[in-house]
């Protein structure tokens, strides 16, 4: 939304995307306050997932996946705090890189030519970053991102129907639920911004999108870790941190001497 009368530390807004939140309403250092701080839970969830993946000896791809979630959330914080065109790339490009990483995690177990997939995905991600930097896609970026996400859904569904564990299936359902609710929050914030901006309290739909997508990524990662542990015969089970946050605990078979 248009700048308020508060002086801004970062200068005029130069990004091609602005959300339904008054700029610099709470601080001259943070352009969109709620859209910035709503990424903090995403960073914390990714950190919890990273510690779990590392401590239980999951493959490096899962640690990288959690780190990518963290980088994406931090990039989003930087963008929404500044609304600068250059830093807009720190939000949008990692979104594509993250989805490419999900595609690798989802499809690599059954891929016979192991070096071809990561090489292709790496080159694709690098090429996109360069082209997006110069072309500054808007609608094309959104359509491209949605298309990549849709490519992941069939594989997630395959894992869902192959998994018999009730706790793991609940994770998959929470993944769908948070994705649906998050998308609705994003759409309402975009489509009805003019009406919402006149409400006494702005519901901050985009901020809720951040929180819900942080949960969505965590549920997806945890579900995929469970499925991978099953593939490796690690006897995984879903337990809960502090009684509410699900995570995977594995029991690896003892090595024979």
C-alpha positions in Angstrom: 0.0 0.0 0.0 1.0 3.6 -0.4 3.7 5.0 2.0 2.5 6.6 5.2 3.8 9.9 6.4 6.4 8.2 8.6 9.9 8.7 7.3 11.4 5.5 6.0 14.9 4.3 6.6 15.1 2.4 3.3 13.9 5.2 1.1 11.1 5.1 -1.5 9.4 1.8 -2.2 10.8 0.3 -5.5 9.4 -3.3 -5.4 6.9 -4.4 -8.1 4.8 -6.1 -5.4 3.1 -4.6 -2.4 0.7 -6.2 0.0 -2.3 -5.0 1.8 -0.6 -3.5 4.8 0.2 0.2 5.5 3.8 0.9 4.9 6.0 2.1 7.9 2.9 2.3 10.2 4.9 0.9 13.2 8.5 1.7 12.5 10.6 3.7 10.1 12.9 0.6 9.8 10.2 -1.9 8.8 8.0 -1.3 5.8 5.4 -4.0 6.4 5.6 -4.8 10.1 3.2 -7.8 10.3 4.4 -9.3 7.0 7.9 -9.2 8.4 7.5 -10.6 11.9 5.1 -13.3 10.6 8.2 -15.1 9.1 9.7 -15.6 12.6 7.7 -18.8 13.3 8.8 -20.1 9.9 12.4 -19.7 10.8 11.9 -21.4 14.2 10.0 -24.4 12.7 12.7 -24.9 10.1 15.4 -24.8 12.9 13.5 -27.4 14.8 13.2 -29.6 11.7 16.9 -29.1 11.0 18.0 -30.2 14.5 15.8 -33.3 14.3 17.1 -34.3 10.8 20.7 -33.8 11.9 20.5 -35.5 15.3 18.8 -38.6 13.8 21.1 -39.0 10.9 18.8 -38.3 8.0 20.4 -37.8 4.6 21.9 -34.3 3.9 19.0 -33.5 1.5 16.7 -33.1 4.5 19.0 -30.8 6.3 19.3 -28.8 3.1 15.5 -28.8 2.8 15.1 -27.3 6.3 17.9 -24.8 5.6 16.2 -23.7 2.4 12.9 -23.1 4.4 14.9 -20.9 6.8 16.6 -19.0 4.0 13.3 -18.4 2.3 11.7 -17.1 5.5 14.7 -14.8 6.2 14.6 -13.6 2.6 10.9 -12.8 2.9 11.6 -10.9 6.1 14.2 -8.8 4.4 12.0 -8.0 1.5 8.9 -7.1 3.5 11.0 -4.9 5.8 12.5 -2.9 2.9 10.2 -3.3 -0.1 13.2 -2.8 -2.3 13.2 -4.2 -5.9 16.7 -5.8 -5.5 15.7 -7.5 -2.3 12.5 -8.7 -3.8 14.6 -11.4 -5.5 15.6 -12.6 -2.0 12.0 -13.6 -1.5 10.9 -14.9 -4.9 14.0 -16.8 -6.2 14.4 -18.9 -3.1 10.7 -19.9 -3.5 11.5 -21.6 -6.8 14.8 -23.1 -5.5 12.8 -24.6 -2.6 10.3 -26.2 -4.9 13.0 -27.7 -7.1 14.6 -29.2 -3.9 11.2 -30.7 -3.0 11.0 -32.2 -6.5 14.5 -33.8 -5.9 13.5 -35.2 -2.5 10.2 -36.6 -3.8 11.4 -38.2 -7.0 15.1 -39.1 -6.4 14.5 -42.4 -4.5 13.1 -44.0 -7.8 15.4 -42.2 -10.2 17.9 -44.6 -11.8 20.3 -41.9 -13.1 21.2 -40.2 -9.9 23.5 -37.5 -11.2 21.1 -36.3 -13.9 18.3 -35.0 -11.7 20.4 -32.8 -9.3 22.4 -31.5 -12.2 19.3 -30.5 -14.2 17.5 -29.0 -11.2 20.6 -27.0 -10.2 21.1 -25.6 -13.8 17.4 -24.9 -14.0 17.4 -23.0 -10.7 20.5 -21.0 -11.7 19.1 -20.1 -15.1 15.8 -19.0 -13.5 17.6 -16.8 -11.0 19.5 -15.0 -13.8 16.4 -14.6 -16.1 14.1 -13.5 -13.3 16.7 -10.9 -12.2 16.7 -9.2 -15.5 13.1 -9.9 -16.7 11.4 -9.3 -13.3 8.5 -11.6 -13.9 5.3 -10.9 -12.1 2.3 -12.9 -13.4 4.6 -15.3 -15.1 6.5 -15.9 -11.9 3.3 -16.8 -10.0 2.1 -19.1 -12.8 5.6 -20.7 -13.0 5.7 -21.3 -9.2 2.2 -22.8 -9.1 3.1 -25.1 -12.0 6.2 -26.4 -10.1 4.0 -27.0 -7.0 1.5 -29.0 -9.0 4.3 -31.3 -10.1 4.9 -32.2 -6.5 1.3 -33.2 -5.6 1.1 -36.6 -7.5 4.2 -37.8 -5.7 2.9 -36.6 -2.3 -0.3 -38.4 -3.0 1.6 -41.6 -3.9 3.4 -41.5 -0.6 0.1 -40.9 1.2 -1.6 -43.9 -0.1 1.5 -46.1 0.5 1.7 -45.1 4.1 -0.4 -46.9 6.7 0.7 -45.0 9.8 -2.2 -42.9 11.1 0.1 -40.2 12.5 1.9 -39.8 9.1 -1.4 -39.6 7.3 -2.5 -36.9 9.6 0.7 -34.9 8.7 -0.2 -35.2 5.0 -3.8 -34.0 5.8 -2.4 -31.0 7.8 -0.1 -30.2 4.8 -3.2 -30.0 2.5 -5.2 -28.0 5.1 -2.5 -25.4 5.7 -1.9 -25.1 2.0 -5.6 -24.5 1.4 -6.1 -22.0 4.2 -2.8 -20.2 3.3 -3.9 -19.9 -0.3 -7.3 -18.5 0.7 -5.6 -15.9 3.0 -3.3 -14.9 0.2 -6.2 -14.6 -2.3 -8.5 -12.6 0.1 -5.6 -10.2 0.9 -5.0 -9.6 -2.8 -8.5 -9.5 -4.2 -10.2 -7.6 -1.4 -7.4 -5.3 -0.3 -9.3 -2.0 -0.9 -12.2 -3.1 1.3 -10.0 -4.6 4.0 -7.8 -1.5 4.2 -10.9 0.4 5.4 -11.7 -2.0 8.2 -10.9 -0.9 11.7 -8.6 -3.9 12.1 -6.8 -5.3 9.0 -6.9 -9.1 9.2 -3.4 -9.2 7.7 -4.1 -12.0 5.3 -0.6 -12.1 3.8 1.0 -12.4 7.3 -1.3 -15.4 8.0 -0.1 -16.8 4.6 3.5 -16.7 5.9 2.6 -18.5 9.2 0.4 -21.1 7.5 3.1 -21.8 4.8 5.7 -22.1 7.5 3.6 -24.8 9.1 2.9 -26.3 5.7 6.6 -26.7 4.9 7.2 -28.2 8.4 4.4 -30.7 7.9 5.6 -31.6 4.4 9.2 -32.1 5.6 8.2 -34.2 8.5 6.0 -36.4 6.4 8.8 -36.9 3.8 11.2 -37.7 6.6 8.8 -40.4 7.9 8.4 -41.9 4.4 12.1 -41.9 3.8 12.8 -43.6 7.2 10.2 -46.2 6.2 12.1 -46.8 2.9 15.3 -47.3 4.8 13.8 -49.6 7.4 14.3 -47.3 10.4 11.0 -48.0 12.1 9.8 -44.4 12.3 7.0 -43.1 14.5 5.4 -39.8 14.9 5.8 -38.2 18.4 5.2 -34.7 19.6 7.4 -32.0 21.0 5.9 -30.3 24.0 2.8 -32.3 23.4 1.7 -30.6 20.1 4.4 -30.2 17.5 4.8 -33.5 15.5 8.2 -34.8 14.6 9.7 -38.1 13.4 11.6 -40.4 15.8 13.4 -43.4 14.3 14.7 -46.7 15.6 17.6 -47.8 13.3 18.4 -51.5 13.2 21.6 -52.4 15.0 24.6 -52.9 12.8 25.9 -56.5 12.6 29.5 -57.0 13.5 
